[in-house]
């Protein structure tokens, strides 16, 4: 090989037909050398001095070199350093095996872009049509019950795509997939903190090739109509320009559809202004929906006006998404099973994790055999999914919530690389009824355009049909139950503008039964019960006997649709005023 003059930009390694260029920013008062290794070797075979060229940027280029035959690091003031812009890492192919950079056990690979995308491209699913699902690449399939071959890997996710597609998911949110050091005092299972942000994690690929594994997963997701969104929680010490370049790189090199960023670390203004990222979904976590809906679910007073806001708030403009549970906090099952966090196994004396979860254990802390407690918990999970999927914003559910996955009361499983932190797929058989309900509820949302408007509903009659696009009701029609003590709300969606059927959703989060006055429908149309907390989604809608009111049991939700009245009702679908457990049997 032959050393020639390099060029300073872009930073990192650039491989062309006849040369490899190396560029890195190092303070002028420090020595810097490029270390070259034969592939797989732990001892450098060549070393090149790098002098400052422009400012603090140092660069050299090598000709007559076969990139696949070599790996590299830098030696800065006699300390072995990984390139901040490294695109792939060698030596970290196995999860949980401690490797020492100082011993040259970790090296940068000279990554070649020779992947066949087969015409793949980002999906550009409209924001209002997204049904998102948050998962951890390793934890999603690591549990033996996942029944996949490549457990805990990108390939394992691929094996679950048919499941996700069948559920109705069209976007996945992935916790950090870049190279990070998991072997710390406590196992860094989640992957937050410093890392090699440009390099997909080798241990997340069945064959140790993280770059190819991520590309295979993205391509397979796109074939299934599922977008891929990466959470990129850069640490505060990360270079601001590097963050922007990293996002561009993942869009260009990995066809990533979107990112979840920390606005306290990343300049969101710069990201939104970048022309290369204009068609990329840029999102951030927002706790407003979660906090309000959790409090409403457990029956807190004074929540109605906040609930109204979040039920109609559109997500696109703010780049947010609605969730009741995510990785930071309880799973849905634990939200209705624990009053307090139980993080003792994390080794921090239960001091870690959020203290305020707005949870309610339904009468017993943790696992219970009491029938009344278990029935109430199941009802509360049904209610939570109603709140999530019938709100106007973009919904995102936590992996495993659809079948009651539990973390045994741990609300901060950042270090639990074990069954506590993994998705336990045995729940899919134990809570099949919950899973099927979620699947049918998602399908209901998708089939009713009034629930997924492209723009936020205004509460006015835009279609001149005599009814606002959305209105709010209580025990009196057209009157918001605004008292502090109110824990019930009726929401009437007019389908006139979207040319779809009207919907009415009645939420009663009180521990007492309430009666809802129903808005009158045009002649020939009637309110039909489409779904309830007790019965889930009904196969055949049931006509209400009393079209003026709806009696709703405590802590329950009922969904009505306006349909043309059928003259003959079968005995099985007898006219009803209230659906009870006895009537459902």
N, C-alpha and C positions, 0 to 999 in steps of 0.2 A: 504493500500500500504506500501511498505518497501523500504527504501533507501539503496542502495548498491554502491560499487565502480564503477564509470563510466570509460569510455575510451575516450581519447582526440580527436581522429580522427575517422571519419570525423567530421568537425564542423557542428553544427545544431542538428537536432533531428533525431535519428535512431530508428525505431520501429521494434522490433523482436517479436518472438512468446511469450516470457516470460518476456520481459522488454522493457522500453523506456529509451534511452540514450540521455542526454542533454549535449551539449558541446558548449562553447562560449569563444572567446578571449576578455579579459578585462584587462586593465593595472593593474599591481600588486598593485599600491597604491590606488585602488578603491575597495569599498565593492560591492559584487554582491550576489543577491539572486534570486532563481527561484520562480516565482509566478505561482501557479496552480489555475484554476477557474473551477467550474462546467460549463459544456457547456451552453452558453447563459447568464451566470451570470456576473455581473460587479464588484463583490467583490471577492478577492482571498479567497480560502478555505484552502490552505496550502502554506507554505513558507519554502524554504530550502536554507541554507547558502551554497555558493560555494566558496571554497578556491582555490588559484592557485595550479596547479598540475605540469605541464610542461611549463616552460616559463610563458606566460600570459594566457594559456589555462586552463579553469576551466570546470570540468565535474562531473556529477553525473548520476546515473541510478536509475530508480524506477521499482520495481517488483510488481506483483499483481495489475496492473492498467489496466483499460479498456480505450484505447486511445480515443475512440469516446465519452467518458463521460467527457473529460477534454479539457481545452484550457490553453494557457500559455503566459507569458511574462517574462521579467527579470527586476529586480529592481537594478539599478546601481547608487550608491551614492544617494539613495532615489529618483531617477528619473526612471519612468516607460519607458522601452525600448523594442522595438520589436526585435526579433531575426533577424539578418541580413540574415540568411539562412532559414527563415521561408518559408514553402512550400504552405501555404494557410492562408488567413486572415478571421477572423470573425468580424462582426460589420460594414463592408463596402459593404454590399450587395446592397444598393441603391445608385445610382449615384447622386452626388451633395448634399448629406446630410452630413453636417459637424459633425465629430465625434472626441472626444478628447481622445488621448492615455493616458494622465495623469489621466483621470477619468475612466480608464479601459474599455472604450467603444470599443477599438480596441484590439483584442487578436489574438495570433497565434493558428491555429488549428493543432491538431496532425493528419497529413494527412496520410491516409492509401492508399496503392497502390493495389486496388482490381478491376481495370478496365478491361473489356473484350475487347481487341483490335481486336478480330475476325480475326487474321492472318494478320493484317495491318503491313505495313513496308514503309520506305521511298521509293520514286519513282525512284530516280536516273535518271531523264530525262537529256540527254546530253545537255550540256551548249548551243550548237549552235541551238538546237531545241526549246529553251524556248521562250514563249511569255508571258511576265509578266504584272501584273496589280497591281498598288499601291492603297491601300485603308486604311481607318480608320475604325476600327471595329464598333464604335458607329455611326460615320457620314455616313457610307455607306448605312445604312438602317433606320436611325432615322427619316428622312423626311416622312410625311404622304403619299407622293406619291410613296414610296417604295412598298406599298401594301403587306408588309410581316406582319406576326402575331407578331413575337418577334423582334420588332424594336430596333435597336441599340445594338444588341447582337451577340455573336457567332452563336446562332441559326438563327438569321436574315441573316447572311452570308450564312448559309447552304441553306436557302430558295432561295437564288440567284445563287446557283451553276449551275443550268440548264442554266440560262442566260449567265453566264461566259463561260461555256462549249460551248454553241452555238456560242458565239462570237469568240471562238478560243483560249481562255486563258488556259494556263496549269501551271501557277505559280502565286500566289498572294503574294504581299509584304505587311505585316501588320505593321502599326505604333504601338508604344508600347502597349503591352497587359498585362504587369505586373502591380501589385498594385502600384499606385501613388496617391498622394493627389491632387485631382482636385479643392478642395475648398481653393483657395488662394486669394490674393488681386484681381488678374485677374483670371478668370476661366482657369485652366490648362487643356484645352480640348485635346491638343495633347498628353500630358503625358511625356514630356521630363523632365529630372532632376532626383533627388533622388527618390528611390522607393524600394519596396521589390521585387527584381528582380526574385526570384525563384517562386513567387506566382502569377499565372494568376489572372487578376482583376475580383473580384466577381461580380461587377456591370455590367460586360460585358456578364454575363450569365443570361438567363431568370429566372432561379431558384436560383440565388445567389451562385451557386457552380462554381467558375471560373475554377477550375482544370478540372472538368468533362466537362464543356462547351467547353474549348479549345480542349480537347481530342475528343469530339464529332465532332467538326468542322474539325480537322485535318483528322480524319478517313473518314468523308464524302467527304472532298476535295480529298483525295487519291482515293476513289472509283470513283470519277469523273475525275481522271487523272490529278489532279491539285496539284502541290507542294505548301507547305506553308513555307514562309520565314519570319522570325521575325526581325524587326529592334530592336537592343539592344544598345541604346545610353547610355551606363553606364556613370554616372557622374565622374568627375575627381577624386573625393575623394574615389571612390570605390576601394576596395582591388584588386590588380592585380590577385592574385591567385583565389579569389572568382569569378572574371569574367570568368576565364577558367572553373572552376567547374560549373558555371551556364550554360554555353553553353553545356557542356557535359550532364548536367541534362536534359535540354530541348530535346536533341537528344534522350536520353535514355527513359525519362519518357513521352515525348509528341510526339515522332517521327517527330520532326521538320526537314525539308529538308535543311534549310540554314539560314544564319544570315547576316544582314547588320550592319557592325560595324564602329566605328569611329577610324581610325588609329592613331589619336592623343591622344586617351585615352587607347585603347587596344593594347597590343603588338601583331601585326599581325604575326610577326615571330614565336612567341610562339604558336599562334593559328594554323598556317599552319603546325608547327612541331608536333602538338599533334596527336598521332596515332589514338585516338578515334574519331577525327574530320576529318580524311583523306577523307572520302566519303561525307562530308557535304559541301555544297556550302557556301563559305566565301566571302562576297562581301563588297564593300564600295561605297559611292557616289563619282562620278567624274563629274566635271562640264564641261569638255572639249567638249563633244559632244553637250551638251545643248547650250553652249555659241556660238559655231561655227554655229550650225544649225539655231539658232534664228537670228543671224546676217545675214546669207545667205538668210533666209526666207524674211527678211524685205528689202533686197536689198543693204546691205553694200558692199563696194568695197573691193578688195584685199582678198577675202575669198576662192578662188578656191583651192589653195594648201591645206589649212586646211580642206576643205570639202572633198577632195580626201582622205586625211588621215583617217578621221572619217567614211567615207563611207566603207572603206575596213578593218578598224581596228577590230581585233577579241577581244572579251571581256574576254575569259576564263583566260588567263595567268595573267591578272591584277586583276581579280575578280571584274570587273565593269559591268555596264549595261548602255545602251543608253536610254536617256529620254530627251524630249524637255520641259516637264513640270513635276513637282512633287509638294509635299505639300508645299515646301518652295518656294513660288513665285506664279505667275499667273497661273490660269487654261489656257487651250489652247484657249478657247473662249475669255478670258480676255486678253490674249497675243496679239490678233488681234483687240482688242476693246479699249485698254487704252494705252496712252503714259506714264502715271505716275501712281504710286500706290495711292490708296484711302483707307487708313487705319484709318481714323478719328474715326470710331466706336470702335476701340481697346482701346481708352482712353489715348493714348500716343502722341497726337498731330501730328500724322502721321510721327513720328520719327522712328518707328519700321519697320522692313521688309527691304528687299534689295532695294537699290535705283536704281541700274542698272539692268534692266530687258531685255534690247534689244528687246523691244516690239514696235509695231506700231499700231495705232488705225484705220488705213485705211481711215482717212479723217474726223473723228468725235470722240470726246472723250465720251466713254460710249455708252449707248443705242441710237440707231438711227433708224429713219424710212426711211432714204434715200435709195432708191433701189440700187444705185450704190455702196454705202458703204457696205450694207449688202451682196451683191453679192461678192464683193471683199473679205470680211471677210470669207465668206463660202469657197471661192477658196483658201484662205490662210490656212484655216484649213485642206482642202484636201491636199494641198502641204506639210504641216507639217507632215501629216501621211505618205505621200510618202517618205519623208526624213527619217522618223523613221523606217518604216517597210521594206524599200528597202536597208537599210544599213546592212553591214555584222554582226555587233555586236548584242548582245542580246537586244531586244527592251523591254521597259517597258513604259506603258501608265498610266496616272493618271485616277483614277476612275471618270467616268462621262464625260471625254473629248470626248468620242465617240458619245455623243449626246449634246455637247455644254454646259456643266454645267458651271455656272458662280458664282463667289464670289463677284460680283459687284465691281470689281477693287481692292479688298483687297488681298494683296499678302503675308499676314502673319496672317492667321486665327487661330492662336494658342489659342486664348481665345474666339473664336466665336462658342460656343456650341448652335447654333441656325441655322435657314435656310441658313444663309450666309456660314457657314462652313460645312453644310450637303450636301450630293449629292441629287440634285433635279431631281427626275426621270420623271418629266413632260416633260423634254427635249427629252425623248425617243420618244414621239409622235410628238413633234414639229420639231425635226431634224432627222426623221426616215431615210432620204436619207443619212445623214452623218453616222449614225450608220450602215446602210446596206453596205455602201462603206467600212468602217473599217473592217467589218466582211469579206467581199469579198477580201479585200486587204490582210488580214491575211491568208486567204485560199490560195491566189495566192503565197504568200511567202512560205507557207508550201509545195506547190505542185511543187516548182522550187528549186531543190537542189543547184543550182548554187548560190542562194541567201542566203543559210544557210550552207556554207561549214564547215566541221569539223575543218579545219585549214585555217589560213588567206591566201587569194589569193596573188600570188607573182608578177603578172604582166609579167610573162614569159610563153612561150609555153611548158608546162610540158607534154602535151599529144601528141606532135609532129603532131598537126593538122594544123600548119601554122598560128595559132592565139593565142595570149596570153590569159591566163585565165581571166584577166581583163585588159582593156585598156581605155584610156580617149581621148575624142574628142571634137571638137568645130565646128566652121564654116568651118574648114578644118579637114578632117578625119585624125586620128592618130596624131593630134597635140593638145596638151593641151592649152586651151585659158588662158595663164598665165599672161596676162596684168592686171595691177591693176584695171582697169576699168571693167574687165570681170565679169559678173554675170551669166554666163551660162556654162553648162557642160554636155557633153554626156558621158555615161558610158556603155561600151560594155562588157557583160559577156559571155564568151564562155562556152557552156555546154558540150564540148567534154569530159572533164575529168569525169564529173558526169553523162555522157550519158543522158543529158537532152537538151531541146531546148535553143538556144542562146537567150539572152535578151539584149535590148538596152534601157536605161533610159535617157531621155533628160530633163534636168532641166533648165528652164529659169526664174530666179528670177529678171530679169531686167524689167523695165517699158516700154521697147521697144520690138517689135517682133524680133526674130532672126532665122536664117536658119542654120540647122545642116547638115553637110555632113555625109552621112551614109556609114559605111564600107560595102564592097561588100560581098554578100553571095554566096555559091556554086550554081551551075546551078540547076534550079528546085526549089529553095527555095526563099522566099520573106519575106520582113518585113511586119508584120501585126500589126495594132494598137490594143493593148489589154486594155489600160486604159488611161484616160486623166483627167485633172483637171475639165474640163467642164462637162464631161459625166460619170465620175467615171469608174468602171469596166464594160467593154462592155460584153454583153451576147455572142455575136458572133464577133470574131476578124475581122477587116476590112483591106484588102490588100491596101497598099500604091500604088498610081498610079506611082509616081516618086520614084524609089528605090534608087536614089542617094542622095536625100536630104529630109529634114523634116522642114517645116516651123512651128515655134512654137510661139504662141501668148505670149504677155507679162504676167509675173507672172503665169506661168503654167508649168505643167509636163506632159510628154507623155511616156508611156511604150510600147515598141515594142517587139514582139517575132518573132523568125525566124521559119517559118513553110513551109512545102511543098506547092507550089502554086496550088490552085484548079482552074481548067480550066474555070469553069462556076461560075460567081458571080451573085447573085440575084440583082435585081434593088435596093432593100432596102439597101443592103450592097455595094452600088456603090463605085468604086475605088475613093479614095480621096487623096489629098495632105495634107490638113489641116482640122482638125475637128473644126467647128465653131458652135456657138449656133444655127444658122439658120439650119444647117445640122442636128443637134441633135433633132430638133423638128419634 
